[in-house]
Amino acid sequence: ATQFYVDIEGHYKEDSIKLALEELSHYSEEVKILGVYPSKRDR
């Protein structure tokens, strides 16, 4: 099986991120959120 990691900017509770994760789950056996970390302010 193929595995990959995705690093996104946003929070899993945001509507747009929820929608993207839901869409991804239609094409994947498993979707895991490994962590939620604050970004640097100067980004």
PDB file of N, CA, C, O and CB in Angstrom:
ATOM      1  N   ALA A   1       0.843  -1.191   0.000  1.00  0.00           N
ATOM      2  CA  ALA A   1       0.000   0.000   0.000  1.00  0.00           C
ATOM      3  C   ALA A   1       0.882   1.246   0.000  1.00  0.00           C
ATOM      4  O   ALA A   1       1.971   1.258   0.576  1.00  0.00           O
ATOM      5  CB  ALA A   1      -0.956   0.003   1.225  1.00  0.00           C
ATOM      6  N   THR A   2       0.405   2.259  -0.637  1.00  0.00           N
ATOM      7  CA  THR A   2       1.122   3.528  -0.701  1.00  0.00           C
ATOM      8  C   THR A   2       0.686   4.421   0.446  1.00  0.00           C
ATOM      9  O   THR A   2      -0.501   4.511   0.761  1.00  0.00           O
ATOM     10  CB  THR A   2       0.884   4.228  -2.053  1.00  0.00           C
ATOM     11  N   GLN A   3       1.654   5.080   1.068  1.00  0.00           N
ATOM     12  CA  GLN A   3       1.363   6.036   2.135  1.00  0.00           C
ATOM     13  C   GLN A   3       2.006   7.359   1.791  1.00  0.00           C
ATOM     14  O   GLN A   3       3.062   7.394   1.160  1.00  0.00           O
ATOM     15  CB  GLN A   3       1.864   5.522   3.511  1.00  0.00           C
ATOM     16  N   PHE A   4       1.382   8.443   2.197  1.00  0.00           N
ATOM     17  CA  PHE A   4       1.992   9.750   2.019  1.00  0.00           C
ATOM     18  C   PHE A   4       1.534  10.676   3.123  1.00  0.00           C
ATOM     19  O   PHE A   4       0.508  10.447   3.763  1.00  0.00           O
ATOM     20  CB  PHE A   4       1.647  10.337   0.642  1.00  0.00           C
ATOM     21  N   TYR A   5       2.308  11.725   3.339  1.00  0.00           N
ATOM     22  CA  TYR A   5       2.018  12.724   4.358  1.00  0.00           C
ATOM     23  C   TYR A   5       1.707  14.045   3.675  1.00  0.00           C
ATOM     24  O   TYR A   5       2.302  14.390   2.654  1.00  0.00           O
ATOM     25  CB  TYR A   5       3.205  12.877   5.349  1.00  0.00           C
ATOM     26  N   VAL A   6       0.772  14.770   4.250  1.00  0.00           N
ATOM     27  CA  VAL A   6       0.390  16.076   3.722  1.00  0.00           C
ATOM     28  C   VAL A   6       0.511  17.085   4.849  1.00  0.00           C
ATOM     29  O   VAL A   6      -0.005  16.866   5.945  1.00  0.00           O
ATOM     30  CB  VAL A   6      -1.062  16.058   3.130  1.00  0.00           C
ATOM     31  N   ASP A   7       1.181  18.170   4.586  1.00  0.00           N
ATOM     32  CA  ASP A   7       1.321  19.263   5.551  1.00  0.00           C
ATOM     33  C   ASP A   7       0.475  20.417   5.027  1.00  0.00           C
ATOM     34  O   ASP A   7       0.760  20.962   3.961  1.00  0.00           O
ATOM     35  CB  ASP A   7       2.839  19.693   5.749  1.00  0.00           C
ATOM     36  N   ILE A   8      -0.554  20.789   5.764  1.00  0.00           N
ATOM     37  CA  ILE A   8      -1.455  21.839   5.294  1.00  0.00           C
ATOM     38  C   ILE A   8      -1.446  23.019   6.251  1.00  0.00           C
ATOM     39  O   ILE A   8      -1.079  22.889   7.419  1.00  0.00           O
ATOM     40  CB  ILE A   8      -2.880  21.298   5.136  1.00  0.00           C
ATOM     41  N   GLU A   9      -1.851  24.158   5.743  1.00  0.00           N
ATOM     42  CA  GLU A   9      -2.000  25.344   6.575  1.00  0.00           C
ATOM     43  C   GLU A   9      -3.490  25.544   6.792  1.00  0.00           C
ATOM     44  O   GLU A   9      -4.235  25.807   5.847  1.00  0.00           O
ATOM     45  CB  GLU A   9      -1.331  26.613   5.918  1.00  0.00           C
ATOM     46  N   GLY A  10      -3.911  25.421   8.019  1.00  0.00           N
ATOM     47  CA  GLY A  10      -5.321  25.513   8.375  1.00  0.00           C
ATOM     48  C   GLY A  10      -5.573  24.614   9.567  1.00  0.00           C
ATOM     49  O   GLY A  10      -4.656  23.959  10.063  1.00  0.00           O
ATOM     50  N   HIS A  11      -6.802  24.580  10.024  1.00  0.00           N
ATOM     51  CA  HIS A  11      -7.168  23.768  11.183  1.00  0.00           C
ATOM     52  C   HIS A  11      -8.255  22.793  10.768  1.00  0.00           C
ATOM     53  O   HIS A  11      -9.141  23.139   9.987  1.00  0.00           O
ATOM     54  CB  HIS A  11      -7.642  24.656  12.372  1.00  0.00           C
ATOM     55  N   TYR A  12      -8.190  21.582  11.288  1.00  0.00           N
ATOM     56  CA  TYR A  12      -9.137  20.552  10.882  1.00  0.00           C
ATOM     57  C   TYR A  12     -10.586  20.898  11.227  1.00  0.00           C
ATOM     58  O   TYR A  12     -11.502  20.250  10.723  1.00  0.00           O
ATOM     59  CB  TYR A  12      -8.767  19.246  11.526  1.00  0.00           C
ATOM     60  N   LYS A  13     -10.812  21.895  12.067  1.00  0.00           N
ATOM     61  CA  LYS A  13     -12.178  22.314  12.399  1.00  0.00           C
ATOM     62  C   LYS A  13     -12.723  23.372  11.439  1.00  0.00           C
ATOM     63  O   LYS A  13     -13.914  23.683  11.479  1.00  0.00           O
ATOM     64  CB  LYS A  13     -12.221  22.848  13.816  1.00  0.00           C
ATOM     65  N   GLU A  14     -11.867  23.929  10.577  1.00  0.00           N
ATOM     66  CA  GLU A  14     -12.322  24.902   9.581  1.00  0.00           C
ATOM     67  C   GLU A  14     -13.155  24.182   8.526  1.00  0.00           C
ATOM     68  O   GLU A  14     -12.841  23.056   8.139  1.00  0.00           O
ATOM     69  CB  GLU A  14     -11.115  25.641   8.923  1.00  0.00           C
ATOM     70  N   ASP A  15     -14.212  24.833   8.065  1.00  0.00           N
ATOM     71  CA  ASP A  15     -15.106  24.203   7.092  1.00  0.00           C
ATOM     72  C   ASP A  15     -14.379  23.743   5.838  1.00  0.00           C
ATOM     73  O   ASP A  15     -14.635  22.645   5.346  1.00  0.00           O
ATOM     74  CB  ASP A  15     -16.206  25.159   6.712  1.00  0.00           C
ATOM     75  N   SER A  16     -13.478  24.564   5.316  1.00  0.00           N
ATOM     76  CA  SER A  16     -12.781  24.194   4.078  1.00  0.00           C
ATOM     77  C   SER A  16     -11.878  22.979   4.288  1.00  0.00           C
ATOM     78  O   SER A  16     -11.752  22.137   3.399  1.00  0.00           O
ATOM     79  CB  SER A  16     -11.952  25.377   3.560  1.00  0.00           C
ATOM     80  N   ILE A  17     -11.256  22.889   5.453  1.00  0.00           N
ATOM     81  CA  ILE A  17     -10.378  21.746   5.745  1.00  0.00           C
ATOM     82  C   ILE A  17     -11.219  20.499   5.983  1.00  0.00           C
ATOM     83  O   ILE A  17     -10.866  19.414   5.521  1.00  0.00           O
ATOM     84  CB  ILE A  17      -9.478  22.037   6.979  1.00  0.00           C
ATOM     85  N   LYS A  18     -12.329  20.647   6.703  1.00  0.00           N
ATOM     86  CA  LYS A  18     -13.237  19.517   6.918  1.00  0.00           C
ATOM     87  C   LYS A  18     -13.685  18.929   5.587  1.00  0.00           C
ATOM     88  O   LYS A  18     -13.693  17.712   5.401  1.00  0.00           O
ATOM     89  CB  LYS A  18     -14.460  19.953   7.743  1.00  0.00           C
ATOM     90  N   LEU A  19     -14.059  19.811   4.664  1.00  0.00           N
ATOM     91  CA  LEU A  19     -14.521  19.368   3.352  1.00  0.00           C
ATOM     92  C   LEU A  19     -13.410  18.638   2.597  1.00  0.00           C
ATOM     93  O   LEU A  19     -13.652  17.599   1.983  1.00  0.00           O
ATOM     94  CB  LEU A  19     -15.021  20.565   2.532  1.00  0.00           C
ATOM     95  N   ALA A  20     -12.202  19.178   2.642  1.00  0.00           N
ATOM     96  CA  ALA A  20     -11.073  18.546   1.955  1.00  0.00           C
ATOM     97  C   ALA A  20     -10.768  17.168   2.550  1.00  0.00           C
ATOM     98  O   ALA A  20     -10.510  16.220   1.808  1.00  0.00           O
ATOM     99  CB  ALA A  20      -9.826  19.445   2.036  1.00  0.00           C
ATOM    100  N   LEU A  21     -10.794  17.051   3.869  1.00  0.00           N
ATOM    101  CA  LEU A  21     -10.523  15.758   4.511  1.00  0.00           C
ATOM    102  C   LEU A  21     -11.632  14.755   4.210  1.00  0.00           C
ATOM    103  O   LEU A  21     -11.371  13.567   4.020  1.00  0.00           O
ATOM    104  CB  LEU A  21     -10.371  15.932   6.032  1.00  0.00           C
ATOM    105  N   GLU A  22     -12.861  15.239   4.169  1.00  0.00           N
ATOM    106  CA  GLU A  22     -13.981  14.370   3.824  1.00  0.00           C
ATOM    107  C   GLU A  22     -13.834  13.860   2.388  1.00  0.00           C
ATOM    108  O   GLU A  22     -14.050  12.678   2.120  1.00  0.00           O
ATOM    109  CB  GLU A  22     -15.321  15.118   3.996  1.00  0.00           C
ATOM    110  N   GLU A  23     -13.471  14.744   1.481  1.00  0.00           N
ATOM    111  CA  GLU A  23     -13.261  14.356   0.087  1.00  0.00           C
ATOM    112  C   GLU A  23     -12.115  13.345  -0.024  1.00  0.00           C
ATOM    113  O   GLU A  23     -12.218  12.364  -0.760  1.00  0.00           O
ATOM    114  CB  GLU A  23     -12.964  15.600  -0.780  1.00  0.00           C
ATOM    115  N   LEU A  24     -11.040  13.585   0.699  1.00  0.00           N
ATOM    116  CA  LEU A  24      -9.901  12.669   0.691  1.00  0.00           C
ATOM    117  C   LEU A  24     -10.299  11.287   1.200  1.00  0.00           C
ATOM    118  O   LEU A  24      -9.812  10.275   0.697  1.00  0.00           O
ATOM    119  CB  LEU A  24      -8.760  13.232   1.539  1.00  0.00           C
ATOM    120  N   SER A  25     -11.174  11.242   2.189  1.00  0.00           N
ATOM    121  CA  SER A  25     -11.573   9.960   2.765  1.00  0.00           C
ATOM    122  C   SER A  25     -12.343   9.091   1.768  1.00  0.00           C
ATOM    123  O   SER A  25     -12.413   7.874   1.940  1.00  0.00           O
ATOM    124  CB  SER A  25     -12.421  10.192   4.004  1.00  0.00           C
ATOM    125  N   HIS A  26     -12.917   9.696   0.736  1.00  0.00           N
ATOM    126  CA  HIS A  26     -13.609   8.911  -0.297  1.00  0.00           C
ATOM    127  C   HIS A  26     -12.622   8.123  -1.155  1.00  0.00           C
ATOM    128  O   HIS A  26     -12.991   7.114  -1.757  1.00  0.00           O
ATOM    129  CB  HIS A  26     -14.454   9.832  -1.188  1.00  0.00           C
ATOM    130  N   TYR A  27     -11.378   8.574  -1.213  1.00  0.00           N
ATOM    131  CA  TYR A  27     -10.364   7.951  -2.060  1.00  0.00           C
ATOM    132  C   TYR A  27      -9.316   7.184  -1.264  1.00  0.00           C
ATOM    133  O   TYR A  27      -8.377   6.641  -1.847  1.00  0.00           O
ATOM    134  CB  TYR A  27      -9.688   9.000  -2.900  1.00  0.00           C
ATOM    135  N   SER A  28      -9.458   7.130   0.055  1.00  0.00           N
ATOM    136  CA  SER A  28      -8.444   6.524   0.919  1.00  0.00           C
ATOM    137  C   SER A  28      -9.088   5.534   1.873  1.00  0.00           C
ATOM    138  O   SER A  28     -10.232   5.708   2.291  1.00  0.00           O
ATOM    139  CB  SER A  28      -7.682   7.604   1.706  1.00  0.00           C
ATOM    140  N   GLU A  29      -8.345   4.503   2.207  1.00  0.00           N
ATOM    141  CA  GLU A  29      -8.819   3.568   3.223  1.00  0.00           C
ATOM    142  C   GLU A  29      -8.767   4.196   4.606  1.00  0.00           C
ATOM    143  O   GLU A  29      -9.623   3.936   5.452  1.00  0.00           O
ATOM    144  CB  GLU A  29      -7.991   2.284   3.196  1.00  0.00           C
ATOM    145  N   GLU A  30      -7.752   5.026   4.826  1.00  0.00           N
ATOM    146  CA  GLU A  30      -7.543   5.596   6.156  1.00  0.00           C
ATOM    147  C   GLU A  30      -6.932   6.989   6.029  1.00  0.00           C
ATOM    148  O   GLU A  30      -6.019   7.211   5.233  1.00  0.00           O
ATOM    149  CB  GLU A  30      -6.632   4.677   7.013  1.00  0.00           C
ATOM    150  N   VAL A  31      -7.446   7.915   6.822  1.00  0.00           N
ATOM    151  CA  VAL A  31      -6.892   9.271   6.905  1.00  0.00           C
ATOM    152  C   VAL A  31      -6.634   9.542   8.379  1.00  0.00           C
ATOM    153  O   VAL A  31      -7.547   9.454   9.200  1.00  0.00           O
ATOM    154  CB  VAL A  31      -7.868  10.357   6.271  1.00  0.00           C
ATOM    155  N   LYS A  32      -5.396   9.869   8.714  1.00  0.00           N
ATOM    156  CA  LYS A  32      -5.030  10.152  10.106  1.00  0.00           C
ATOM    157  C   LYS A  32      -4.550  11.589  10.220  1.00  0.00           C
ATOM    158  O   LYS A  32      -3.852  12.093   9.340  1.00  0.00           O
ATOM    159  CB  LYS A  32      -3.935   9.172  10.607  1.00  0.00           C
ATOM    160  N   ILE A  33      -4.926  12.237  11.298  1.00  0.00           N
ATOM    161  CA  ILE A  33      -4.366  13.549  11.636  1.00  0.00           C
ATOM    162  C   ILE A  33      -3.309  13.282  12.700  1.00  0.00           C
ATOM    163  O   ILE A  33      -3.625  12.850  13.809  1.00  0.00           O
ATOM    164  CB  ILE A  33      -5.485  14.576  12.148  1.00  0.00           C
ATOM    165  N   LEU A  34      -2.059  13.542  12.357  1.00  0.00           N
ATOM    166  CA  LEU A  34      -0.954  13.227  13.266  1.00  0.00           C
ATOM    167  C   LEU A  34      -0.749  14.298  14.324  1.00  0.00           C
ATOM    168  O   LEU A  34      -0.182  14.021  15.381  1.00  0.00           O
ATOM    169  CB  LEU A  34       0.324  13.042  12.483  1.00  0.00           C
ATOM    170  N   GLY A  35      -1.198  15.503  14.058  1.00  0.00           N
ATOM    171  CA  GLY A  35      -1.037  16.560  15.042  1.00  0.00           C
ATOM    172  C   GLY A  35      -1.486  17.892  14.486  1.00  0.00           C
ATOM    173  O   GLY A  35      -1.622  18.077  13.276  1.00  0.00           O
ATOM    174  N   VAL A  36      -1.709  18.807  15.396  1.00  0.00           N
ATOM    175  CA  VAL A  36      -2.073  20.179  15.045  1.00  0.00           C
ATOM    176  C   VAL A  36      -1.097  21.074  15.789  1.00  0.00           C
ATOM    177  O   VAL A  36      -1.007  21.039  17.016  1.00  0.00           O
ATOM    178  CB  VAL A  36      -3.587  20.516  15.413  1.00  0.00           C
ATOM    179  N   TYR A  37      -0.370  21.873  15.024  1.00  0.00           N
ATOM    180  CA  TYR A  37       0.684  22.692  15.608  1.00  0.00           C
ATOM    181  C   TYR A  37       0.525  24.135  15.169  1.00  0.00           C
ATOM    182  O   TYR A  37       0.148  24.392  14.025  1.00  0.00           O
ATOM    183  CB  TYR A  37       2.069  22.160  15.216  1.00  0.00           C
ATOM    184  N   PRO A  38       0.806  25.085  16.057  1.00  0.00           N
ATOM    185  CA  PRO A  38       0.722  26.496  15.666  1.00  0.00           C
ATOM    186  C   PRO A  38       1.824  26.844  14.667  1.00  0.00           C
ATOM    187  O   PRO A  38       2.936  26.321  14.743  1.00  0.00           O
ATOM    188  CB  PRO A  38       0.821  27.409  16.907  1.00  0.00           C
ATOM    189  N   SER A  39       1.498  27.731  13.734  1.00  0.00           N
ATOM    190  CA  SER A  39       2.513  28.179  12.777  1.00  0.00           C
ATOM    191  C   SER A  39       3.227  29.398  13.340  1.00  0.00           C
ATOM    192  O   SER A  39       2.748  30.052  14.267  1.00  0.00           O
ATOM    193  CB  SER A  39       1.876  28.507  11.394  1.00  0.00           C
ATOM    194  N   LYS A  40       4.387  29.685  12.756  1.00  0.00           N
ATOM    195  CA  LYS A  40       5.111  30.887  13.172  1.00  0.00           C
ATOM    196  C   LYS A  40       4.317  32.112  12.742  1.00  0.00           C
ATOM    197  O   LYS A  40       3.698  32.099  11.678  1.00  0.00           O
ATOM    198  CB  LYS A  40       6.549  30.917  12.568  1.00  0.00           C
ATOM    199  N   ARG A  41       4.323  33.151  13.534  1.00  0.00           N
ATOM    200  CA  ARG A  41       3.538  34.350  13.233  1.00  0.00           C
ATOM    201  C   ARG A  41       4.023  35.081  11.986  1.00  0.00           C
ATOM    202  O   ARG A  41       3.226  35.747  11.326  1.00  0.00           O
ATOM    203  CB  ARG A  41       3.572  35.292  14.410  1.00  0.00           C
ATOM    204  N   ASP A  42       5.301  34.976  11.646  1.00  0.00           N
ATOM    205  CA  ASP A  42       5.840  35.724  10.516  1.00  0.00           C
ATOM    206  C   ASP A  42       5.644  35.017   9.179  1.00  0.00           C
ATOM    207  O   ASP A  42       6.244  35.430   8.186  1.00  0.00           O
ATOM    208  CB  ASP A  42       7.299  35.981  10.733  1.00  0.00           C
ATOM    209  N   ARG A  43       4.846  33.993   9.120  1.00  0.00           N
ATOM    210  CA  ARG A  43       4.600  33.266   7.865  1.00  0.00           C
ATOM    211  C   ARG A  43       3.650  34.015   6.988  1.00  0.00           C
ATOM    212  O   ARG A  43       3.327  33.555   5.893  1.00  0.00           O
ATOM    213  CB  ARG A  43       4.054  31.879   8.136  1.00  0.00           C
TER     214      ARG A  43
END
